[in-house]
Amino acid sequence: MARCVLFAEVPGFYAAVERADDPSLARRPVIVGGDPRKRGRVQSASPEARAAGVEPDMPVLEALRRCPQARAVRTDMARYRDVSRRLWAVLRGVEPSLETFGLAAAYADLSRRREGAEEVARAMRAAVSETLGLPLRVGLGAGKFLARLAAARADDAGGVVRVPVGGEAVFLAPLPVTCLDGVGRKTEAALAALGARTIGDVAGLGRERLQEEFGPHGLRIHAYATGTDDEPVRASRHPQSLSRESTIRGEPIDTGVFGDQLAGLAQQLEEELARLGLAAGRIAVKVRFADQGTTTRSATLPAPGGASGELLAAALRLLERTQAGARPVRGLGIQLSALSPAGDADRQLDLFRGP
């Protein structure tokens, strides 16, 4: 059975979130990044800003010179993470088994429903637009790499592009070698020395030549160039981790303030676990200090769970293993991992109980 992998992503995620939250930005280029007065760099940009030459990681001041009509917005990671969690929940409402990718993208293996793949893609786009007000582009192909390339070309094709079975070579051949995963400047130069400037040229070199020139990396390049990569989609039906963070104003050292902050985070996480029907097996506490240093401490919970009181008690024990209180703190966070359906722990215990 031919594979069919879906890749869905919100392009320019941070900028898209800013636009969804502020309608006044709908017709204006948006640049998201650090403080330009402190040499902040671009984290995300709207399509209009990218078309004007704005690129990730360039100084915000340079980006504004290239696109002077743009609105520069400061990065708000807590908000983007929250929208990311909501995005994945919406996508799982259409296709439960996803492999999340970054904050705003996901893969799904639709091989068993290949004929209805476009309907899944369109349903995802509609759900994300209606629920979150965000754009979504979707690519479909025989592998993860192909699906991701197809999605990148979906903006001008109604938001969905499918590479048909047997059409991989036609789709890939004219694209530059820099579209291949793992081809940076050095590999690009080495391929150019071999006369390969397009993906079609790379495929024409053959598997043996690429292995001879680049070793195991050459085999991966060949698989991508011929559309035969078989990396599996590592999907799950629920998030693999949940986290919440807060910023503390005034940089206090009073540990009572820390306890109040952690209690609020634990309550938020309890509510999220209950909504998803999950239990957590591990917990981590993250401390951001005023001097920009960061410390993380983690532990396995005595039993999978999610009650806020249990989470808070574990978080406070971990906090004692940091320098919070001895050093001023800017922010705190709790992350839960080893997530599983809430009833699994009880079912496991039942196996060992007598009649």
VMD Tcl script that draws the C-alpha trace (Angstrom):
set ca {
  {0.00 0.00 0.00}
  {1.39 3.38 -1.00}
  {2.11 5.75 1.87}
  {0.28 9.02 2.27}
  {1.74 11.44 4.80}
  {0.11 14.75 5.69}
  {2.03 17.77 6.94}
  {0.05 20.76 8.24}
  {1.53 24.03 9.48}
  {0.62 27.60 10.32}
  {3.09 29.69 8.29}
  {4.78 32.53 10.17}
  {3.14 31.26 13.35}
  {4.05 34.09 15.75}
  {3.04 36.76 13.23}
  {-0.18 34.88 12.43}
  {-1.10 34.77 16.13}
  {-0.49 38.51 16.45}
  {-2.75 39.17 13.48}
  {-5.49 36.91 14.80}
  {-5.42 38.78 18.13}
  {-5.27 42.28 16.63}
  {-7.49 42.90 13.57}
  {-5.73 46.22 12.94}
  {-2.72 44.22 11.75}
  {-4.68 42.32 9.08}
  {-3.59 44.61 6.24}
  {-0.16 45.50 7.55}
  {3.13 43.55 7.40}
  {4.08 42.14 10.80}
  {7.53 41.43 12.24}
  {7.86 39.56 15.53}
  {11.13 39.64 17.44}
  {13.18 41.18 20.21}
  {13.58 44.80 21.23}
  {15.22 46.63 18.28}
  {16.91 48.99 20.76}
  {18.72 45.99 22.24}
  {19.75 44.41 18.93}
  {16.72 42.12 18.96}
  {16.37 39.67 16.09}
  {13.46 38.58 13.93}
  {11.64 35.46 15.11}
  {8.75 35.48 12.63}
  {7.31 37.62 9.84}
  {4.10 37.83 7.84}
  {4.16 36.89 4.13}
  {4.27 40.56 3.05}
  {7.31 41.20 5.25}
  {9.06 38.09 3.94}
  {8.35 39.21 0.39}
  {10.09 42.51 1.21}
  {13.25 40.61 2.19}
  {12.71 40.09 5.91}
  {14.35 36.86 7.07}
  {14.46 34.99 10.39}
  {17.32 35.92 12.73}
  {18.16 39.20 11.01}
  {18.25 42.28 13.27}
  {14.81 43.83 13.71}
  {16.26 47.23 12.76}
  {17.44 45.81 9.43}
  {14.04 44.18 8.91}
  {12.31 47.53 9.44}
  {14.67 49.16 6.95}
  {13.69 46.55 4.37}
  {9.99 46.79 5.19}
  {9.42 50.24 6.75}
  {5.62 49.92 6.70}
  {5.76 46.86 8.95}
  {4.60 46.77 12.56}
  {7.25 45.34 14.92}
  {5.80 43.29 17.80}
  {7.70 41.87 20.77}
  {7.84 38.08 21.10}
  {5.32 36.62 23.58}
  {6.26 32.96 23.99}
  {3.73 32.19 26.73}
  {0.90 33.23 24.42}
  {2.31 31.34 21.43}
  {2.65 28.16 23.48}
  {-0.95 28.50 24.62}
  {-2.18 28.92 21.04}
  {0.03 25.98 20.02}
  {-1.73 23.70 22.50}
  {-5.10 24.85 21.21}
  {-3.94 24.31 17.61}
  {-3.00 20.70 18.26}
  {-6.30 20.11 20.03}
  {-8.17 21.40 16.97}
  {-6.09 19.26 14.59}
  {-6.63 16.17 16.74}
  {-10.34 16.84 16.52}
  {-10.01 16.05 12.80}
  {-7.24 13.41 12.91}
  {-6.51 12.03 16.41}
  {-3.09 10.49 15.70}
  {-0.49 13.22 15.13}
  {3.24 13.71 15.42}
  {3.69 17.31 16.49}
  {6.52 19.32 14.93}
  {7.68 22.55 16.55}
  {4.93 24.80 17.92}
  {2.71 25.06 14.87}
  {2.93 21.96 12.70}
  {2.13 18.26 12.72}
  {2.41 15.09 10.65}
  {-0.22 12.40 10.20}
  {-0.01 9.06 8.37}
  {-3.14 8.78 6.23}
  {-2.06 5.70 4.30}
  {-5.19 3.78 5.35}
  {-7.44 6.61 4.22}
  {-5.42 7.75 1.23}
  {-8.42 8.42 -1.01}
  {-9.89 10.82 1.53}
  {-6.66 12.65 2.35}
  {-7.67 15.91 0.67}
  {-10.92 15.93 2.66}
  {-8.90 15.58 5.88}
  {-6.66 18.46 4.78}
  {-9.61 20.72 3.96}
  {-11.33 19.84 7.24}
  {-8.19 20.77 9.17}
  {-7.93 24.11 7.39}
  {-11.58 24.93 8.05}
  {-11.40 23.94 11.72}
  {-8.25 25.98 12.40}
  {-9.65 29.02 10.60}
  {-13.02 28.88 12.36}
  {-11.69 28.10 15.84}
  {-8.43 30.07 16.00}
  {-8.63 32.48 13.08}
  {-5.28 31.20 11.78}
  {-4.19 30.18 8.27}
  {-3.13 26.57 7.69}
  {-1.30 25.11 4.74}
  {-1.17 21.38 4.09}
  {1.03 19.11 2.01}
  {0.42 15.47 1.08}
  {3.03 13.06 -0.22}
  {4.56 9.62 0.06}
  {6.91 10.69 2.86}
  {7.46 13.32 5.52}
  {9.97 15.29 3.46}
  {7.72 15.37 0.40}
  {4.70 16.41 2.45}
  {6.65 19.26 4.05}
  {7.89 20.52 0.66}
  {4.37 20.33 -0.73}
  {2.99 22.35 2.19}
  {5.58 25.09 1.59}
  {4.10 25.50 -1.90}
  {0.47 25.42 -0.83}
  {-0.02 29.16 -0.23}
  {-0.70 29.77 -3.91}
  {-2.70 26.57 -4.47}
  {-5.73 26.93 -2.24}
  {-3.81 25.89 0.84}
  {-3.43 22.19 -0.07}
  {-0.86 20.57 -2.39}
  {-0.63 16.85 -3.04}
  {2.31 15.13 -4.74}
  {0.66 12.20 -6.54}
  {2.09 8.70 -6.43}
  {4.44 8.43 -9.39}
  {4.74 12.21 -9.68}
  {7.56 12.63 -7.16}
  {10.32 13.13 -9.75}
  {8.36 15.74 -11.70}
  {7.62 17.67 -8.51}
  {11.16 17.51 -7.11}
  {13.33 17.83 -10.22}
  {13.26 21.64 -10.76}
  {13.72 22.59 -7.10}
  {17.14 23.88 -5.93}
  {19.34 21.52 -3.92}
  {18.98 23.79 -0.89}
  {15.42 22.44 -0.50}
  {16.89 19.08 0.52}
  {17.14 18.37 4.24}
  {20.76 18.36 5.37}
  {22.10 20.41 2.45}
  {23.81 23.47 3.88}
  {26.37 25.75 2.26}
  {29.22 23.23 2.28}
  {27.14 20.40 0.84}
  {25.60 22.78 -1.70}
  {29.07 23.76 -2.88}
  {30.17 20.11 -3.04}
  {27.09 19.19 -5.09}
  {27.67 22.15 -7.39}
  {31.21 20.88 -7.99}
  {29.58 17.65 -9.17}
  {27.31 19.59 -11.52}
  {24.20 19.24 -9.36}
  {22.25 22.43 -8.77}
  {18.71 21.08 -8.79}
  {17.16 18.11 -7.01}
  {16.78 16.44 -10.40}
  {20.55 16.77 -10.90}
  {21.16 15.18 -7.49}
  {18.89 12.24 -8.29}
  {20.76 11.80 -11.56}
  {24.07 11.31 -9.71}
  {22.78 8.00 -8.41}
  {22.86 6.33 -5.02}
  {26.37 4.89 -5.29}
  {27.98 8.18 -6.35}
  {26.31 10.10 -3.55}
  {27.38 7.49 -1.01}
  {30.92 7.60 -2.34}
  {31.07 11.39 -2.03}
  {29.16 11.92 1.23}
  {29.02 8.57 3.04}
  {25.81 7.73 4.95}
  {24.69 11.36 4.52}
  {24.72 10.76 0.77}
  {22.21 7.94 1.15}
  {19.83 10.27 2.98}
  {20.29 12.93 0.29}
  {19.49 10.32 -2.36}
  {16.32 9.23 -0.55}
  {15.10 12.81 -0.31}
  {16.02 13.61 -3.92}
  {14.14 10.58 -5.25}
  {11.15 10.89 -2.92}
  {11.82 7.52 -1.30}
  {12.54 8.48 2.30}
  {10.66 6.15 4.63}
  {11.00 7.90 7.99}
  {7.96 6.80 10.01}
  {5.37 9.16 11.46}
  {5.69 8.76 15.22}
  {2.14 9.64 16.08}
  {0.33 9.75 19.38}
  {-3.30 10.44 20.25}
  {-2.47 12.99 22.93}
  {0.27 15.54 23.76}
  {3.55 14.15 25.06}
  {4.00 17.00 27.52}
  {2.18 19.99 28.99}
  {3.70 23.11 30.48}
  {2.76 26.43 31.98}
  {5.00 29.39 32.80}
  {4.60 32.72 34.59}
  {6.65 35.89 34.86}
  {7.29 37.36 38.31}
  {7.36 41.14 38.50}
  {9.79 42.88 40.80}
  {12.30 39.99 40.91}
  {11.48 38.98 44.52}
  {13.35 36.47 46.67}
  {10.35 35.78 48.94}
  {9.72 32.03 48.61}
  {6.07 32.59 49.56}
  {5.57 34.39 46.24}
  {7.05 31.38 44.45}
  {4.60 29.05 46.16}
  {1.65 31.19 45.07}
  {2.91 31.22 41.49}
  {3.44 27.46 41.40}
  {0.00 26.87 42.91}
  {-1.59 28.82 40.07}
  {0.39 26.89 37.46}
  {-0.50 23.55 39.10}
  {-4.19 24.46 39.01}
  {-4.00 25.34 35.32}
  {-2.29 22.03 34.57}
  {-4.83 20.05 36.59}
  {-7.62 21.59 34.51}
  {-5.79 20.87 31.24}
  {-5.11 17.24 32.20}
  {-8.76 16.78 33.15}
  {-9.91 18.29 29.86}
  {-7.67 15.90 27.92}
  {-8.34 12.90 30.14}
  {-4.63 12.44 30.89}
  {-2.37 11.72 33.85}
  {1.28 12.79 34.24}
  {4.16 10.51 35.23}
  {6.94 13.10 35.50}
  {7.19 16.72 36.58}
  {9.83 19.38 36.05}
  {10.22 22.87 37.51}
  {11.96 25.59 35.51}
  {13.37 28.69 37.23}
  {14.41 31.78 35.25}
  {16.70 34.02 37.28}
  {17.07 37.79 36.96}
  {20.63 37.37 35.64}
  {19.22 35.42 32.65}
  {20.34 32.06 34.05}
  {17.92 29.12 33.95}
  {17.69 25.98 36.10}
  {15.48 22.94 35.60}
  {14.85 20.14 38.11}
  {12.71 17.07 37.42}
  {11.41 13.95 39.14}
  {9.14 10.97 38.60}
  {5.79 11.26 40.39}
  {4.96 8.48 42.91}
  {2.04 7.49 40.68}
  {0.61 8.96 37.47}
  {-1.83 11.70 38.37}
  {-2.78 15.32 37.98}
  {-4.37 16.71 41.15}
  {-3.13 20.26 41.69}
  {-2.20 19.56 45.32}
  {0.03 16.65 44.33}
  {1.60 18.66 41.52}
  {2.24 21.63 43.81}
  {3.83 19.46 46.52}
  {6.17 17.88 43.98}
  {6.99 21.26 42.43}
  {7.88 22.77 45.81}
  {10.22 19.85 46.56}
  {11.96 20.45 43.24}
  {12.12 24.20 43.89}
  {14.10 23.50 47.08}
  {16.80 21.96 44.88}
  {17.37 25.28 43.09}
  {18.82 28.65 44.14}
  {15.38 30.30 44.14}
  {15.34 32.57 47.17}
  {19.11 33.00 47.17}
  {18.94 34.60 43.71}
  {16.23 36.94 42.37}
  {13.76 35.09 40.15}
  {12.13 36.40 36.96}
  {9.89 33.46 36.13}
  {8.73 29.97 37.05}
  {7.37 27.09 35.03}
  {6.04 23.57 35.49}
  {6.24 20.90 32.78}
  {4.46 17.56 32.93}
  {5.58 14.63 30.80}
  {5.18 10.84 30.50}
  {1.50 11.54 29.83}
  {-0.98 8.68 29.51}
  {-4.76 8.23 29.54}
  {-5.97 8.85 33.09}
  {-7.46 5.38 33.52}
  {-4.32 3.46 32.54}
  {-2.73 3.55 36.00}
  {-5.87 2.11 37.63}
  {-6.09 -0.64 35.02}
  {-2.43 -1.55 35.62}
  {-3.06 -1.87 39.37}
  {-6.08 -4.11 38.76}
  {-3.83 -6.66 37.05}
  {-2.01 -7.29 40.33}
  {-5.00 -7.40 42.65}
  {-6.35 -10.69 43.83}
  {-9.94 -11.80 43.24}
}
mol new
graphics top color blue
foreach p $ca { graphics top sphere $p radius 0.5 }
foreach p [lrange $ca 0 end-1] q [lrange $ca 1 end] { graphics top cylinder $p $q radius 0.2 }
display resetview
